[in-house]
Amino acid sequence: MTDLDDDTACLAVMKDAITATAGSAATCVVKAGGTTADTEACACVTDLDDTTACSAVVAEGGGEACDYTQAEPEVEDEAACTYTAAERVPKTRTAVGKTGLTHLQCMCTNCASTVEAIFQPVSRDLCKVISDVDQPCATELATCETAEGNLRTSGTAATFDSVYAVIGGPGYADGAATPNPNQCSPAASFFAYKNDWKLNEFAAEAEDGTCTKAGSCTAVAEADATECEAAADQTACEAIESSEAAATCESTDATDATGDADFDECAAVTALDTSTACEAVKTAAIETCAADGAANGAAIDPGACTYTPAVPAADKCAWGGATVLGAEVVAYQKCIANSRATAFDADHNCLTSVGASTCGGEYQCTYVAEDVKTSGAAATAAAVSIVALAIANL
């Protein structure tokens, strides 16, 4: 047997010793020489799980009227072979004689673009200190920081005392994905390169080297998102407001109706700039004592009306102004984007290639071969036992 990609060919080999039969149902038929009545009585027996019901039928002339034949199970041809799929065991590789420091030094030297993108914002200082290697686009970043401010809070790599603000991450007030506010490198934050500017979202670079991203109209409440997104400019965006509502003075008693004294008095109040006039209307109901006035014999006449102040119109949308990146920011972002793209070069992918061949590490390899696929004879005795067990349980 050579075709062992799956079990099809192996299981197609059938045993020669077993012939398939269709099987048969149990029967209860009249004995030879039985009468018509006996024939009908035997044919009417439906309980054929065993011979009991069939044997209980008495012939007209006395004695058993019927012969019982037990069911015969179906017998199928069986596979002569069993199939065992190959078990795949992964290769293992163990590094020998290399430390974390030497590996990081190697990464700084050979895969600076990957280190820069991931280990923000300290990767430049790290690689300068342990490998004396400058990260990509150092000149462009220095020019950008001169225009936009230093990413460090204090210190320098040369004096080993750089301090950076912690931006983003678990528990950060503005959210884990908050970008660094410095325009040069929003990536100097917990989410690293994922927070950097995406220049494809900006208009084409202007003659002065700047890039501009148009503003957008966003909803204050999610329910108004569709309406706000449809606004084409800032004027249209800011014109979308909720409806205002006038102040009202209405009867406190929900059962009041037109013609009721309280209802009419509340409805007649027109001075609605404040609640004063509305609350001055007293109910015609029996006076009740205030909770803290009953002991003093003071009684109050409850108000007849409920005052609802006016609700002014409110903005549904907010306009986000245009984002303009300075020429120095654009120059650095273009440089760093090109640098990061090289980390995925087909000939040297830094996500997979910083190993023995690149960093000089000595490796011992352990390889466990996968199990060989086999095709062997099935156990005939087991198959026979299964058939016998099935017959015994009928």
N, C-alpha and C positions, 0 to 999 in steps of 0.2 A: 504494500500500500504506500503510494508516494504522494497522493493529493491530500495534504493534511492542513490546508489553510482553514478549513472548518470541518464540522463533523459529517457533512453530507455523504461523501464517498465511503467513509468508514461504516456508517450505519446502514448503508445500502446493501452490505453483504449479509445475506440471510442464511440461517442454519439449514443444512440439508436434512437433518433428522426430524424436523417438525413440519407436518403438512397442515396447512390452514383449513379449518372447517367453520361453517357458518353458525353451528350450534342449533339448538331446537328448544321449543317451549315444552313445559310439562303437559301431559295429556291424561284424560280420563275417558276411555272408550269402552263400549259394551263388549262383554266376553263373547267368544264364538258361540253361535247358536242362540243368542239372546233374543228376546222378543222386541217388537217395536217399542213397547212401553219401556223396556229396559234400556234400549238405545237412547230414547229421549231423556230418561232419568240420568243416565251417565253424562250426556251432552250438557245437562243443566248444571253440573258441578263446576263452580268457578273458583273455589278455594283449592288451589293446586300447589300451595307451598310445601305440602307433604302428602302422604297417601291417605291421611285420616278421612277426609270428607269423601273421597272417591270410594274407599273400601266400605263406607257406611251405607252405600246404596244396596238395598236388598232386591234380588231378582223376584219376578212373579212366582217362580217355582221354588223360592227359598235360596239362601246362600248369597254370596257376593255377585252383583250384577256386572261390575266393571273391572277393567284392568288399568292400573296406574303406571305411567311411564314418567320418570323424573326428567327434569330439564337437562340438556347438555350445553355447557358453556361454549361460547365462540372461542376458537383457538386461532391465533394469528401467527404468521411466520415471524420469527424473532431475529434480531440482528445478531450476527455471529461475532461482531467485534465491539469493543468499547473504545470510546474516543477520549483522550486526555489532552486538553488544550495546553499549550506551552505557558509556563509561568514566567513572566518577565521580571527580572530582578535588576534594579538600577545599578549603574556603575557608581562607585564611591571614590572620592579623591581627597587626600589628606595632605595639608601643607606641612612641610618640615623645615625647621630652622628659620622662620620668618616671624618678625614681631609686628604688632599693629602700627608702630611708628614707622618702620621701614616700608610697610605697605602704603601708608598715607603719603610718605615722601615720594614714593613711586607714582602714586595717583596725581599728586600735585605737579610732578614733572611731565608725565605722559598724558594725563587726562584732565588738564586744568579746566577745560570748559565744562566738564561734568561736575567737578568739585565746586566751581564758582556758582553753578546754577542751584545746587542742592544745599550746600552748607552756608546759607545766608544768616547773618551778614558777615560772619567772621572768617569766611574761607580765604579771603585775600591775606589777612594777617596770619592765619594759620600756615599757609603755604610759604609765606615770606619768612616766617620764623623757623620752620622745620626743614625747609628745602631751599631757602633763598631764591624762590621762584616767584616772579610777578604773574598774577592772573591776567587773562586776556583783557584787552581794552583799557589798561591802566591809565594811559595818557588821556583817553577820551573821558574816563570817569573823573580824573583830576580836574580837567577843564570844566566838566559839568558841575562838580562840587564847588568850584570857584564862583560859578554863577548862581547856584541854587542852595549852597550850604553843605557843610561836611556831614557825611552819614554818621560819623563818630560823635558821641557826646563829649568825649575828651580822650586825650592820650594819642599814642601812635604805635604802629607795629614795631618801629625801631627801638622804642623804649619799653616794649612789652606791657604797656598799660592801657591799651585801647578799651574804651567803654562804649557800648552801644545800647540804645534804648530798646527795651523789650516791647515788641509790637505784635499783637495777635497771640494765638495759642489758647489752650484751655483756660477758661475763667476770665479772659480779657474782656474788659467792660464793653467794648464796641464789637465784639465777636472774634472768633478764632481766626477768621480769614481777613482781618483788617490789614490793608496794605500800609507800608511806611509812607508818611506824608511827604517825605522828600521826593521831589519829582524825578530826580536822577535815577533812583532805584526803589520803586515800591516793593521790589522783591526782598529788600532788607527787612524781612518780617517772617513770621512763623510759616506761612505758606510758600515762602521762597519764590522761585521763578513763576509760580502760578499767579502771583500778584502783579507781575510786571506789565507795563503798557503793552497793549496789542495794537501795533501800528496799522494793521489791516482795517481797524475800525475807524481810522482817521482819514480825512481827505488827503489828496496828493500833497506832497511836500511843497511848500511855497518857495518863492525865489529866495527869501531870506533864511530858508532852512527850517522854518517852523512848521508844525503840523497842527491842524485844528479838527476837533471832533464836535459836530453840531450838538446843540442842547436837545433835551427830550422832555416830554410831558408825561409825568408819572402820577398815579392816583394816590390820594391821601388814604383812601379806604379801598380795599381790594374790589369791592362791589362796583366801583366806578372805573375800573381799569380799562375796559373796552372804550368807554366814552373819552377818556383822557388820551389814550393812545391814538385816537383819530385826529387829534389836534395837530394841525400842520405847522404852527409856529407859536411863539410865546404869547402873542395877543389872544389867539384862539384858546390856548391852554388856560390862561388866567381868567378868561370869560366864563368858564364852566363853573357854575356855583350851584349850591343847593338852594331850594326855595325858602324864602323867609316866611315867618308866621307872625301874625299880629297878636298883641296881648288880648286876653279874654277875661271876662268876669261872668261866671256861670253859676247857676244854683248848685249848692252843695248836695241837695236832695235829688238823687237820680230819678226819683219818681215824679218830680215836678213836671209840669207841662205848661204850655201857653195858657194863660188865664189864671194860673196860680199866682198868688201875691208875691212870694219869694222869687219865683222864676222871672216874673215881669220886672221886679225891682233890680235884680242882678243884670238882666238884659239891658236895662235902661242906663246903666253906668257907662259914661263915655270918657271920663278922665282915667285913662289907663296907662299913663306914663309911669305911675307907681301903683302899688297895691292899696294905697290909703282909701280911696273912694270906694273901692270894691269891698274892702274889709269892714267899712263903716255900716254896711247894710246888715241889719240884725234880723234874725228869724222871728217869725210870729209865734213860734212854739213856746211852750211853758219854759220859764227860766230854770236854769240848772246851776248848781253851786260848783265853783271851781274846786279842784281837789285840795288846794291849800287855802281856800277861802271859806270853806264850810264852817270851820271852827270859829271864824270871826264873824259869821253871819253874813258874809259878803256873797252876793249872787251876781252871776253874769248872764248876759243874754248872748248865746253863741251866734257867730257870724252866719249869714244866710248864703254867702257866696264863696266861691273858690277862685282865686286870682292866678292866672297863668301868664307870666311875662312874655314879651315878644321874643321871637328867635330870629336873629338877623341872618341874612344869607351868608353861607360859608364857602370858601374855596374847596372844590372837589379835587383839584389837581395842583401840582407844583411843577414849575418849570426849572429844569436843571440847566444851568447856563453852559455855554460852550467851553470845552477844555482846550487850552492852547499849550502845546509843548514847545519850549524854547529850542533854538537851534542846537545848543549844547546837549540838551536832553535827547533830541532826535538823533544826533550824531552818536551818542553813547548807546542808545537803544538799538540803532541799526547795527552797530559794531557787535554788541553783545548777542543779538539775535543770530547773527551770522556765525558767531563763535559757538553758540549752543547747538546750532544745526550740525556742526562738524562732529559733535559727540556721537552722532548716529551714522557716521561714514561707513559705507559697506565694507571697506577694507580694514577698518580699525574702529569697532564699536566699543566705546569705553564702558558701556554697561556690561559687556561680556568679555572683553579682551584683556583686562588688567589682571593677568595671571602669570603663570610661569614664563611664558614667552616674552612678555613685556617687562615684568618686574624682576626677573632673574630668580624667582623662587624655585626651590627644589621640591618636587612633589613625588610622593610614592602613590601609586595607583593600585587599587584593589578592584579586580573585575570578577564578578560572579556570573558565569555563563547561564543563560536561560535554559530551563529544562527542555529536553528533546521531546518533540511530539511523538506519541506512540500509537500503535494500533495493535491490540492483542486479542486473543480468543476470550469470549465471554464464558461465564460459568454455566454449562448446560444444566447441572444439578439444581442451581438456583432457579432457573427458568421453569424446570419441571415442578419444583416445590411450589412456585407461585400458582401454577395451573391447578395443582392438587388442593391448595388452600382455597382457591376460588370455588371449586366444586363442592368442597366440604361445607362452605357457608351458604350454599343455595337453599 
